[in-house]
Amino acid sequence: MDKQIPSEELMARIAKGDDDAFEILVNRHQTSVLNLIYRFIGDRTQAKDLAQEVFIKVWQAAKTYKPEAKFTTWIYRITSNLCFNELKSARRRRWFQFRRFNEDIEGSIEETFSDGSPTAEDLLLEKERSRQFSDALQSLPDNQRMALVLKRYDDLSYAEIAQIIGCSVSAVESLLVRAKRTLQEKLKNYDRDVPRKPRFVGEVKGHNMKRN
């Protein structure tokens, strides 16, 4: 029943002081908000704190909220602004340091194994590549990183990303091109240095597998 209530209608109820509507809204969107912050910031504890701030702002904005855009676009705009402001404040305090993603983040690295059962070596390589990707992602300029996270993990359109970040669609396209180019360059050396295992036995040539 709760899933049938549009988020815009929940906001109208929240504006009238409906605590139950707010709880439904939080439960509906907290995972996507938390994931966006975590993937951008790279720190799980800080992501939880910022996610709470997002929903405080949602509650405070309920009476003035106007559904002029998709609700997810609106709440992501609040989220991205908080992320940007947090980084600016942290840099001024000079104590914030980017931390790499945990290797268990969903969808962080898409790897497949030919036999469906990764070996210990496979897992170590995957973990290292996850670390390399996280470090490379965190090194991107803020706008590039936010645009890439929104596109890669939420699969938003250029227009939606533009609304969230507050720029033109062409600017989003440029941000994504530069971000992908930078990531490719940073990961190129890693890919070149990592030995590639053959996917199929038939790819191993020049070896006699039979015993005499």
Residue frames as a rotation matrix with the C-alpha (Angstrom) as fourth column:
MET 1
0.566 0.824 0.000 0.00
0.824 -0.566 0.000 0.00
0.000 0.000 -1.000 0.00
ASP 2
0.452 -0.469 -0.758 2.80
0.192 -0.779 0.597 2.42
-0.871 -0.415 -0.262 0.95
LYS 3
-0.566 -0.755 0.331 4.54
0.453 0.052 0.890 1.82
-0.689 0.654 0.312 -2.38
GLN 4
-0.100 0.625 0.774 1.45
0.986 -0.042 0.161 3.07
0.133 0.779 -0.612 -4.21
ILE 5
0.775 0.348 -0.527 1.67
0.474 -0.872 0.122 6.51
-0.418 -0.344 -0.841 -2.61
PRO 6
0.503 -0.627 0.595 3.76
0.530 -0.321 -0.785 8.84
0.683 0.710 0.171 -4.81
SER 7
-0.319 -0.727 -0.608 6.64
0.945 -0.200 -0.258 10.58
0.066 -0.657 0.751 -3.07
GLU 8
-0.778 0.081 0.623 5.10
0.083 -0.969 0.231 13.90
0.623 0.231 0.748 -4.06
GLU 9
0.312 0.948 0.060 1.93
-0.087 -0.035 0.996 13.01
0.946 -0.315 0.072 -2.15
LEU 10
0.342 -0.285 -0.896 4.01
0.883 0.424 0.202 11.96
0.322 -0.860 0.396 0.84
MET 11
-0.746 -0.659 0.100 5.67
0.606 -0.732 -0.311 15.38
0.278 -0.172 0.945 0.80
ALA 12
-0.320 0.724 0.611 2.24
-0.241 -0.686 0.686 17.03
0.916 0.073 0.394 0.92
ARG 13
0.660 0.563 -0.497 1.37
0.278 0.432 0.858 14.93
0.698 -0.705 0.129 3.96
ILE 14
-0.101 -0.795 -0.598 4.71
0.971 0.051 -0.232 15.70
0.215 -0.604 0.767 5.60
ALA 15
-0.708 -0.128 0.694 3.97
0.175 -0.985 -0.002 19.40
0.684 0.120 0.720 5.14
LYS 16
0.238 0.887 0.395 0.91
-0.422 -0.272 0.865 18.84
0.875 -0.373 0.310 7.34
GLY 17
-0.133 -0.407 0.904 3.01
-0.987 -0.033 -0.160 17.17
0.095 -0.913 -0.397 10.03
ASP 18
0.868 0.486 -0.104 2.41
-0.484 0.874 0.044 13.52
0.112 0.012 0.994 9.10
ASP 19
0.042 -0.901 0.433 5.26
-0.878 0.174 0.447 11.60
-0.477 -0.399 -0.783 10.77
ASP 20
0.260 0.113 0.959 4.17
0.101 0.984 -0.144 8.30
-0.960 0.135 0.245 9.22
ALA 21
0.985 0.103 0.140 4.46
0.153 -0.130 -0.980 9.77
-0.082 0.986 -0.144 5.72
PHE 22
0.502 -0.865 -0.001 7.98
-0.859 -0.499 -0.114 10.95
0.098 0.058 -0.993 6.54
GLU 23
-0.029 -0.498 0.867 8.96
-0.539 0.738 0.406 7.47
-0.842 -0.455 -0.290 7.75
ILE 24
0.638 0.322 0.700 7.66
0.375 0.663 -0.648 5.95
-0.673 0.676 0.302 4.51
LEU 25
0.959 -0.276 -0.070 9.59
-0.220 -0.565 -0.795 8.50
0.180 0.778 -0.602 2.46
VAL 26
0.211 -0.928 0.308 12.81
-0.947 -0.116 0.299 7.88
-0.241 -0.355 -0.903 4.36
ASN 27
0.059 -0.150 0.987 12.49
-0.161 0.974 0.157 4.10
-0.985 -0.168 0.033 4.03
ARG 28
0.844 0.361 0.396 11.84
0.321 0.253 -0.913 4.47
-0.429 0.898 0.098 0.32
HIS 29
0.875 -0.429 0.224 14.80
-0.025 -0.503 -0.864 6.69
0.483 0.751 -0.451 -0.53
GLN 30
0.751 -0.601 0.273 17.40
-0.530 -0.301 0.793 6.25
-0.395 -0.740 -0.544 2.20
THR 31
0.432 -0.617 0.658 19.33
0.455 0.779 0.432 3.48
-0.779 0.113 0.617 0.43
SER 32
0.497 -0.224 0.838 19.75
0.827 -0.170 -0.536 5.38
0.263 0.960 0.101 -2.84
VAL 33
0.870 -0.178 0.460 20.69
-0.242 -0.967 0.085 8.57
0.430 -0.185 -0.884 -0.98
LEU 34
0.690 -0.621 0.371 23.18
-0.324 0.193 0.926 6.75
-0.647 -0.760 -0.068 1.22
ASN 35
0.418 -0.530 0.738 24.75
0.741 0.669 0.060 4.99
-0.525 0.522 0.672 -1.76
LEU 36
0.706 -0.135 0.695 25.14
0.468 -0.649 -0.600 8.24
0.532 0.749 -0.395 -3.69
ILE 37
0.819 -0.396 0.416 26.88
-0.557 -0.722 0.411 9.93
0.138 -0.568 -0.811 -0.77
TYR 38
0.604 -0.590 0.535 29.06
-0.087 0.619 0.781 6.91
-0.792 -0.518 0.322 -0.01
ARG 39
0.482 -0.408 0.775 30.20
0.848 0.442 -0.294 6.50
-0.222 0.799 0.559 -3.59
PHE 40
0.684 -0.209 0.699 31.02
0.218 -0.856 -0.469 10.19
0.696 0.473 -0.540 -3.80
ILE 41
0.682 -0.376 0.628 32.60
-0.709 -0.553 0.438 10.70
0.182 -0.743 -0.643 -0.36
GLY 42
0.097 -0.646 -0.757 34.10
-0.241 0.723 -0.647 7.24
0.966 0.246 -0.085 0.14
ASP 43
-0.912 -0.370 0.177 33.49
-0.241 0.135 -0.961 7.11
0.331 -0.919 -0.213 3.90
ARG 44
-0.404 0.808 -0.428 30.65
0.503 0.587 0.634 5.01
0.764 0.041 -0.644 5.28
THR 45
-0.296 0.273 -0.915 30.28
0.924 -0.162 -0.347 6.75
-0.243 -0.948 -0.204 8.66
GLN 46
-0.794 -0.057 -0.605 30.32
0.002 -0.996 0.091 10.19
-0.608 0.071 0.791 7.12
ALA 47
-0.854 0.513 -0.088 27.86
-0.073 0.050 0.996 9.05
0.515 0.857 -0.005 4.47
LYS 48
-0.254 0.780 -0.572 25.37
0.873 0.440 0.211 8.04
0.416 -0.446 -0.793 7.16
ASP 49
-0.394 0.050 -0.918 25.70
0.632 -0.710 -0.310 11.42
-0.667 -0.702 0.248 8.87
LEU 50
-0.911 0.014 -0.413 25.17
-0.273 -0.771 0.576 13.30
-0.311 0.637 0.705 5.62
ALA 51
-0.693 0.709 -0.128 22.20
0.322 0.464 0.825 11.10
0.645 0.531 -0.550 4.70
GLN 52
-0.174 0.614 -0.770 20.53
0.971 -0.020 -0.236 12.12
-0.161 -0.789 -0.593 7.96
GLU 53
-0.590 -0.109 -0.800 21.14
0.140 -0.990 0.031 15.76
-0.795 -0.094 0.599 7.06
VAL 54
-0.965 0.261 -0.013 19.53
-0.038 -0.091 0.995 15.19
0.258 0.961 0.098 3.67
PHE 55
-0.325 0.910 -0.258 16.29
0.691 0.415 0.592 13.99
0.646 0.014 -0.764 5.24
ILE 56
-0.258 0.184 -0.948 16.32
0.757 -0.572 -0.317 16.77
-0.601 -0.799 0.009 7.80
LYS 57
-0.846 -0.104 -0.522 16.41
-0.193 -0.854 0.484 19.19
-0.496 0.510 0.702 4.88
VAL 58
-0.778 0.627 -0.046 13.63
0.235 0.357 0.904 17.25
0.583 0.692 -0.425 3.16
TRP 59
-0.137 0.728 -0.672 11.47
0.989 0.135 -0.056 17.61
0.050 -0.672 -0.739 6.27
GLN 60
-0.373 -0.086 -0.924 12.26
0.426 -0.900 -0.088 21.30
-0.824 -0.427 0.372 6.54
ALA 61
-0.921 -0.069 -0.383 11.48
-0.282 -0.557 0.781 21.90
-0.267 0.827 0.494 2.88
ALA 62
-0.697 0.658 0.286 8.16
0.691 0.723 0.018 20.05
-0.195 0.210 -0.958 2.88
LYS 63
0.123 0.838 -0.532 5.96
0.565 -0.500 -0.656 23.14
-0.816 -0.220 -0.535 3.22
THR 64
0.174 -0.122 -0.977 7.64
-0.559 -0.829 0.003 24.91
-0.811 0.546 -0.213 0.31
TYR 65
-0.677 -0.488 0.550 8.17
0.081 0.694 0.716 21.83
-0.731 0.530 -0.430 -1.87
LYS 66
0.335 0.724 -0.603 6.80
-0.701 -0.236 -0.673 22.05
-0.629 0.648 0.429 -5.41
PRO 67
0.152 -0.256 0.955 6.88
0.284 0.936 0.206 18.94
-0.947 0.240 0.215 -7.63
GLU 68
0.601 0.025 -0.799 8.39
-0.623 -0.611 -0.488 20.73
-0.501 0.791 -0.351 -10.61
ALA 69
-0.190 -0.683 -0.705 10.86
-0.879 0.438 -0.187 17.90
0.437 0.585 -0.684 -11.27
LYS 70
0.326 0.221 -0.919 10.99
0.065 0.965 0.255 14.19
0.943 -0.143 0.300 -10.49
PHE 71
0.946 0.076 0.315 11.23
-0.298 -0.179 0.938 13.65
0.127 -0.981 -0.146 -6.75
THR 72
0.662 -0.749 0.028 14.44
0.688 0.622 0.373 11.66
-0.297 -0.227 0.928 -7.11
THR 73
0.082 -0.615 0.784 15.99
0.702 -0.523 -0.483 14.52
0.707 0.590 0.389 -9.08
TRP 74
0.541 0.225 0.811 14.97
-0.273 -0.864 0.422 16.95
0.796 -0.450 -0.406 -6.34
ILE 75
0.968 -0.156 0.194 16.34
-0.150 0.260 0.954 14.87
-0.199 -0.953 0.229 -3.46
TYR 76
0.447 -0.857 0.258 19.53
0.893 0.446 -0.066 14.09
-0.058 0.260 0.964 -5.37
ARG 77
0.260 -0.318 0.912 20.01
0.280 -0.879 -0.386 17.83
0.924 0.356 -0.140 -5.86
ILE 78
0.809 0.064 0.584 19.86
-0.516 -0.399 0.758 18.31
0.282 -0.915 -0.290 -2.09
THR 79
0.869 -0.469 0.162 22.24
0.309 0.767 0.563 15.38
-0.387 -0.439 0.811 -1.66
SER 80
0.326 -0.786 0.525 24.80
0.866 0.026 -0.499 16.60
0.378 0.618 0.689 -4.18
ASN 81
0.421 -0.135 0.897 24.79
-0.141 -0.987 -0.082 20.11
0.896 -0.092 -0.435 -2.71
LEU 82
0.913 -0.077 0.401 25.44
-0.396 0.072 0.915 18.69
-0.100 -0.994 0.035 0.74
CYS 83
0.682 -0.694 0.229 28.29
0.690 0.715 0.113 16.59
-0.242 0.081 0.967 -0.63
PHE 84
0.233 -0.596 0.769 29.91
0.604 -0.531 -0.594 19.57
0.763 0.603 0.236 -2.34
ASN 85
0.572 0.041 0.819 29.50
-0.441 -0.826 0.350 21.77
0.691 -0.562 -0.455 0.74
GLU 86
0.963 -0.218 0.160 30.95
-0.023 0.525 0.851 19.09
-0.270 -0.823 0.500 2.98
LEU 87
0.441 -0.845 0.303 34.06
0.893 0.379 -0.245 18.79
0.092 0.379 0.921 0.82
LYS 88
0.220 -0.335 0.916 34.56
0.195 -0.905 -0.378 22.54
0.956 0.262 -0.134 0.80
SER 89
0.766 0.120 0.632 34.22
-0.550 -0.385 0.741 22.72
0.332 -0.915 -0.229 4.58
ALA 90
0.900 -0.424 0.105 36.47
0.304 0.782 0.544 19.74
-0.313 -0.458 0.832 5.09
ARG 91
0.319 -0.819 0.477 39.18
0.806 -0.030 -0.591 21.16
0.498 0.573 0.651 2.88
ARG 92
0.357 -0.159 0.920 39.11
-0.285 -0.957 -0.055 24.38
0.890 -0.243 -0.387 4.83
ARG 93
0.839 -0.008 0.543 39.55
-0.537 0.143 0.831 22.41
-0.084 -0.990 0.116 8.04
ARG 94
0.082 -0.880 -0.467 42.35
-0.868 0.168 -0.467 20.41
0.490 0.444 -0.750 6.39
TRP 95
-0.433 -0.266 0.861 41.47
-0.721 0.676 -0.154 17.17
-0.541 -0.687 -0.484 8.07
PHE 96
0.629 0.743 0.229 39.33
-0.444 0.585 -0.679 15.49
-0.638 0.325 0.698 5.46
GLN 97
-0.617 -0.760 -0.204 41.02
-0.647 0.343 0.681 12.73
-0.447 0.552 -0.704 3.49
PHE 98
0.257 0.678 -0.689 39.42
-0.921 0.387 0.038 10.66
0.292 0.625 0.724 0.75
ARG 99
-0.356 -0.306 0.883 39.08
-0.553 0.830 0.064 7.06
-0.753 -0.466 -0.465 1.67
ARG 100
-0.855 -0.012 -0.519 38.75
-0.468 0.450 0.760 4.23
0.225 0.893 -0.390 -0.83
PHE 101
0.213 0.969 -0.127 35.51
-0.876 0.247 0.414 2.38
0.433 0.023 0.901 -1.33
ASN 102
-0.097 -0.144 0.985 35.07
-0.619 0.784 0.053 -0.83
-0.780 -0.604 -0.165 0.61
GLU 103
-0.889 -0.348 -0.299 35.60
-0.444 0.484 0.755 -3.79
-0.117 0.803 -0.584 -1.66
ASP 104
-0.720 0.655 0.232 32.08
0.590 0.752 -0.294 -5.00
-0.367 -0.075 -0.927 -0.92
ILE 105
-0.427 0.597 -0.679 30.32
-0.428 -0.795 -0.430 -1.99
-0.796 0.107 0.595 -2.49
GLU 106
0.211 0.623 0.754 27.63
0.400 0.648 -0.648 -3.25
-0.892 0.438 -0.113 -4.81
GLY 107
0.843 0.203 0.498 28.58
0.525 -0.108 -0.844 -3.03
-0.118 0.973 -0.198 -8.45
SER 108
0.580 -0.652 -0.489 31.96
-0.294 -0.727 0.621 -1.45
-0.760 -0.217 -0.612 -7.77
ILE 109
-0.496 -0.740 -0.454 33.79
-0.763 0.122 0.635 -3.71
-0.414 0.661 -0.625 -10.19
GLU 110
0.683 0.729 -0.039 32.19
-0.638 0.569 -0.519 -5.89
-0.356 0.380 0.854 -12.82
GLU 111
-0.485 -0.853 -0.195 34.38
-0.868 0.441 0.228 -8.99
-0.109 0.280 -0.954 -13.09
THR 112
0.742 0.669 -0.053 33.46
-0.669 0.733 -0.122 -12.41
-0.043 0.126 0.991 -14.44
PHE 113
-0.362 -0.826 0.432 35.23
-0.744 0.535 0.400 -15.71
-0.562 -0.177 -0.808 -14.15
SER 114
-0.460 0.136 -0.877 35.13
-0.800 0.366 0.476 -18.38
0.385 0.921 -0.060 -16.77
ASP 115
-0.653 0.180 -0.736 34.25
0.197 0.978 0.065 -21.29
0.731 -0.102 -0.674 -14.47
GLY 116
0.321 0.886 0.333 32.03
-0.105 -0.317 0.943 -19.36
0.941 -0.337 -0.009 -12.04
SER 117
0.894 -0.068 -0.443 34.27
0.443 0.287 0.849 -20.13
0.069 -0.955 0.287 -9.05
PRO 118
0.656 -0.662 0.364 36.93
-0.420 -0.720 -0.553 -17.45
0.628 0.209 -0.750 -8.43
THR 119
0.291 -0.673 -0.679 40.24
0.721 0.622 -0.307 -18.59
0.629 -0.400 0.666 -7.03
ALA 120
0.484 -0.210 -0.850 42.10
0.719 -0.459 0.523 -16.86
-0.500 -0.863 -0.071 -4.21
GLU 121
-0.641 -0.767 0.041 44.26
0.621 -0.486 0.615 -15.16
-0.451 0.419 0.788 -6.83
ASP 122
-0.358 0.607 0.709 41.17
0.684 -0.347 0.642 -13.95
0.636 0.715 -0.291 -8.68
LEU 123
0.640 0.679 -0.359 39.75
0.724 -0.377 0.578 -12.46
0.258 -0.630 -0.733 -5.50
LEU 124
0.083 -0.710 -0.699 43.01
0.680 -0.472 0.561 -10.71
-0.729 -0.522 0.444 -4.67
LEU 125
-0.798 -0.367 0.477 43.20
0.601 -0.434 0.671 -9.24
-0.039 0.823 0.567 -8.18
GLU 126
0.029 0.904 0.427 39.57
0.694 -0.326 0.642 -8.11
0.719 0.278 -0.637 -7.96
LYS 127
0.636 0.172 -0.752 40.18
0.740 -0.413 0.531 -6.49
-0.219 -0.894 -0.390 -4.57
GLU 128
-0.358 -0.857 -0.371 43.25
0.610 -0.516 0.602 -4.69
-0.707 -0.011 0.707 -5.87
ARG 129
-0.708 0.153 0.690 41.44
0.593 -0.402 0.698 -3.47
0.384 0.903 0.193 -8.97
SER 130
0.436 0.895 -0.096 38.58
0.773 -0.317 0.549 -2.25
0.461 -0.314 -0.830 -6.77
ARG 131
0.347 -0.402 -0.847 41.10
0.667 -0.529 0.524 -0.27
-0.659 -0.747 0.084 -4.72
GLN 132
-0.724 -0.665 0.183 42.72
0.574 -0.433 0.695 1.12
-0.382 0.609 0.695 -7.87
PHE 133
-0.323 0.693 0.644 39.34
0.689 -0.294 0.663 2.15
0.649 0.658 -0.382 -9.29
SER 134
0.617 0.589 -0.522 38.27
0.782 -0.379 0.495 3.76
0.094 -0.713 -0.695 -6.00
ASP 135
-0.064 -0.739 -0.670 41.47
0.612 -0.560 0.559 5.75
-0.788 -0.374 0.488 -5.72
ALA 136
-0.833 -0.246 0.496 41.14
0.554 -0.380 0.741 6.90
0.006 0.892 0.453 -9.33
LEU 137
0.051 0.949 0.311 37.49
0.761 -0.239 0.603 7.87
0.647 0.206 -0.734 -8.84
GLN 138
0.611 0.193 -0.767 38.22
0.746 -0.462 0.478 9.82
-0.262 -0.865 -0.427 -5.67
SER 139
-0.406 -0.862 -0.304 40.97
0.633 -0.505 0.587 11.75
-0.659 0.046 0.750 -7.45
LEU 140
-0.316 0.354 0.880 38.51
0.849 -0.308 0.428 13.24
0.423 0.883 -0.203 -9.97
PRO 141
-0.943 0.107 0.314 37.32
-0.182 -0.959 -0.219 16.84
0.278 -0.264 0.924 -9.58
ASP 142
-0.737 0.649 0.191 34.08
-0.108 0.166 -0.980 17.06
-0.668 -0.743 -0.052 -7.61
ASN 143
0.075 0.838 -0.541 31.72
-0.802 -0.272 -0.532 17.77
-0.593 0.473 0.652 -10.53
GLN 144
-0.247 -0.235 -0.940 33.25
-0.827 0.556 0.078 15.04
0.504 0.797 -0.332 -12.67
ARG 145
-0.982 -0.174 -0.073 33.01
-0.106 0.831 -0.546 12.52
0.156 -0.528 -0.835 -9.85
MET 146
-0.480 0.872 0.098 29.40
-0.276 -0.044 -0.960 13.38
-0.833 -0.488 0.262 -9.06
ALA 147
0.137 0.525 -0.840 28.37
-0.968 -0.111 -0.227 13.20
-0.212 0.844 0.493 -12.73
LEU 148
-0.485 -0.420 -0.767 30.10
-0.631 0.776 -0.025 9.85
0.606 0.471 -0.641 -13.15
VAL 149
-0.971 0.159 0.180 28.58
-0.049 0.603 -0.797 8.36
-0.235 -0.782 -0.577 -9.99
LEU 150
-0.181 0.971 -0.153 25.09
-0.514 -0.226 -0.828 9.46
-0.839 -0.071 0.540 -11.03
LYS 151
0.196 0.222 -0.955 25.56
-0.975 0.149 -0.165 8.00
0.106 0.964 0.245 -14.52
ARG 152
-0.585 -0.578 -0.569 27.40
-0.556 0.796 -0.238 4.82
0.590 0.178 -0.787 -13.61
TYR 153
-0.991 0.097 -0.093 25.43
0.134 0.659 -0.740 3.71
-0.011 -0.746 -0.666 -10.56
ASP 154
-0.370 0.912 -0.176 22.02
0.027 -0.179 -0.984 5.39
-0.929 -0.369 0.042 -10.98
ASP 155
-0.632 0.041 0.774 21.95
0.743 0.314 0.591 5.39
-0.218 0.949 -0.229 -14.79
LEU 156
0.208 0.700 -0.683 20.43
0.378 -0.701 -0.604 8.86
-0.902 -0.132 -0.411 -14.89
SER 157
0.569 0.048 0.821 19.99
0.814 -0.176 -0.554 10.76
0.118 0.983 -0.139 -18.13
TYR 158
-0.545 -0.790 0.281 22.22
0.763 -0.606 -0.225 13.70
0.348 0.092 0.933 -18.99
ALA 159
-0.144 0.585 0.798 19.24
-0.028 -0.808 0.588 16.01
0.989 0.063 0.133 -18.44
GLU 160
0.826 0.466 -0.316 18.61
0.253 0.194 0.948 14.63
0.504 -0.863 0.043 -14.94
ILE 161
0.141 -0.867 -0.478 22.28
0.990 0.111 0.090 14.92
-0.025 -0.486 0.874 -14.01
ALA 162
-0.556 -0.324 0.765 22.30
0.480 -0.877 -0.023 18.49
0.679 0.354 0.643 -15.30
GLN 163
0.368 0.789 0.493 19.36
-0.104 -0.492 0.865 19.35
0.924 -0.369 -0.099 -13.05
ILE 164
0.813 -0.069 -0.578 21.01
0.549 0.422 0.721 17.75
0.194 -0.904 0.381 -10.04
ILE 165
-0.117 -0.970 -0.215 24.43
0.985 -0.140 0.096 19.35
-0.123 -0.201 0.972 -10.48
GLY 166
0.557 0.410 -0.722 23.04
0.356 -0.903 -0.239 22.63
-0.750 -0.124 -0.650 -11.76
CYS 167
-0.498 -0.713 -0.493 24.63
-0.269 -0.414 0.870 22.90
-0.824 0.566 0.014 -15.19
SER 168
0.165 0.544 -0.823 23.78
-0.957 -0.112 -0.266 22.42
-0.237 0.832 0.502 -18.85
VAL 169
0.884 0.199 0.423 23.41
-0.103 0.966 -0.238 19.07
-0.456 0.167 0.874 -20.59
SER 170
0.754 -0.656 -0.041 26.44
-0.011 0.050 -0.999 19.83
0.657 0.753 0.031 -22.76
ALA 171
0.074 -0.723 0.687 28.45
-0.908 -0.333 -0.253 20.51
0.411 -0.605 -0.682 -19.61
VAL 172
0.486 0.171 0.857 27.43
-0.616 0.763 0.196 17.10
-0.620 -0.623 0.476 -18.24
GLU 173
0.989 -0.132 0.069 28.57
0.139 0.654 -0.744 15.45
0.053 0.745 0.665 -21.47
SER 174
0.395 -0.892 0.219 31.91
-0.368 -0.372 -0.852 17.22
0.842 0.257 -0.475 -21.17
LEU 175
0.141 -0.302 0.943 32.28
-0.988 0.010 0.151 16.25
-0.056 -0.953 -0.297 -17.50
LEU 176
0.745 0.221 0.630 31.65
-0.279 0.960 -0.008 12.57
-0.606 -0.169 0.777 -18.29
VAL 177
0.883 -0.467 -0.041 34.05
0.104 0.279 -0.955 12.53
0.457 0.839 0.295 -21.23
ARG 178
0.141 -0.875 0.463 36.84
-0.650 -0.434 -0.623 14.05
0.747 -0.213 -0.630 -19.13
ALA 179
0.267 0.018 0.963 36.09
-0.907 0.343 0.245 11.79
-0.326 -0.939 0.108 -16.17
LYS 180
0.928 0.134 0.347 36.17
-0.033 0.959 -0.282 8.62
-0.370 0.250 0.895 -18.26
ARG 181
0.680 -0.733 0.010 39.33
-0.045 -0.055 -0.997 9.70
0.732 0.678 -0.070 -20.04
THR 182
0.046 -0.665 0.746 41.06
-0.902 -0.349 -0.255 10.36
0.430 -0.661 -0.615 -16.71
LEU 183
0.487 0.198 0.851 39.95
-0.663 0.718 0.212 7.03
-0.569 -0.667 0.481 -15.24
GLN 184
0.992 -0.114 0.046 41.13
0.114 0.721 -0.684 5.15
0.045 0.684 0.728 -18.31
GLU 185
0.394 -0.899 0.189 44.51
-0.329 -0.331 -0.885 6.83
0.858 0.287 -0.426 -18.11
LYS 186
0.009 -0.373 0.928 44.91
-0.995 -0.098 -0.030 6.15
0.102 -0.923 -0.371 -14.38
LEU 187
0.531 0.290 0.796 43.87
-0.480 0.877 0.002 2.50
-0.698 -0.383 0.605 -14.72
LYS 188
0.822 -0.199 -0.534 45.88
-0.475 0.276 -0.835 1.87
0.313 0.940 0.133 -17.90
ASN 189
-0.185 -0.982 0.046 49.12
-0.817 0.127 -0.563 1.18
0.547 -0.142 -0.825 -16.10
TYR 190
-0.249 0.164 0.955 47.41
-0.772 0.561 -0.298 -1.15
-0.585 -0.811 -0.013 -13.67
ASP 191
0.778 0.616 0.126 45.77
-0.394 0.634 -0.666 -3.14
-0.490 0.468 0.735 -16.46
ARG 192
0.586 -0.618 -0.524 49.09
-0.571 0.144 -0.808 -3.40
0.575 0.773 -0.268 -18.28
ASP 193
-0.384 -0.841 0.381 50.96
-0.853 0.165 -0.496 -4.66
0.355 -0.515 -0.780 -15.22
VAL 194
0.019 0.465 0.885 48.41
-0.738 0.603 -0.301 -7.24
-0.674 -0.648 0.354 -14.09
PRO 195
-0.926 -0.362 -0.102 48.99
-0.340 0.691 0.638 -10.65
-0.161 0.626 -0.763 -15.70
ARG 196
-0.021 0.964 -0.263 45.94
-0.999 -0.027 -0.019 -11.89
-0.026 0.263 0.964 -17.56
LYS 197
-0.541 -0.074 0.838 44.80
-0.256 0.963 -0.081 -15.43
-0.801 -0.258 -0.540 -16.89
PRO 198
-0.926 0.236 -0.294 43.49
-0.241 0.230 0.943 -17.35
0.291 0.944 -0.156 -19.90
ARG 199
-0.233 0.928 0.290 39.70
-0.955 -0.162 -0.249 -17.64
-0.184 -0.335 0.924 -19.90
PHE 200
0.850 0.522 -0.063 39.68
-0.521 0.819 -0.242 -21.05
-0.075 0.238 0.968 -21.55
VAL 201
0.389 -0.719 0.577 42.05
0.035 0.637 0.770 -23.98
-0.921 -0.279 0.273 -21.49
GLY 202
0.580 -0.088 0.810 42.24
0.783 0.335 -0.524 -23.79
-0.225 0.938 0.264 -25.27
GLU 203
0.955 -0.219 0.198 43.92
-0.139 -0.925 -0.354 -20.41
0.261 0.311 -0.914 -25.02
VAL 204
0.421 -0.850 0.317 47.01
-0.560 0.032 0.828 -21.97
-0.713 -0.526 -0.463 -23.44
LYS 205
0.942 -0.100 -0.320 49.20
-0.252 0.420 -0.872 -22.95
0.221 0.902 0.371 -26.36
GLY 206
0.175 -0.967 -0.184 52.47
-0.545 0.060 -0.836 -24.78
0.820 0.247 -0.517 -26.51
HIS 207
-0.452 -0.279 0.847 51.86
-0.882 0.282 -0.377 -26.90
-0.134 -0.918 -0.374 -23.42
ASN 208
-0.379 0.282 -0.882 51.33
-0.248 0.887 0.390 -30.63
0.892 0.366 -0.266 -23.44
MET 209
-0.012 0.473 0.881 48.76
-0.976 -0.198 0.093 -31.41
0.219 -0.858 0.464 -20.74
LYS 210
0.818 0.334 -0.469 49.13
-0.292 0.943 0.162 -35.19
0.497 0.004 0.868 -21.11
ARG 211
0.323 -0.697 0.640 51.28
-0.810 0.147 0.568 -37.19
-0.490 -0.702 -0.517 -18.76
ASN 212
-0.075 -0.428 -0.901 53.63
-0.792 0.575 -0.207 -39.78
0.606 0.698 -0.382 -20.20
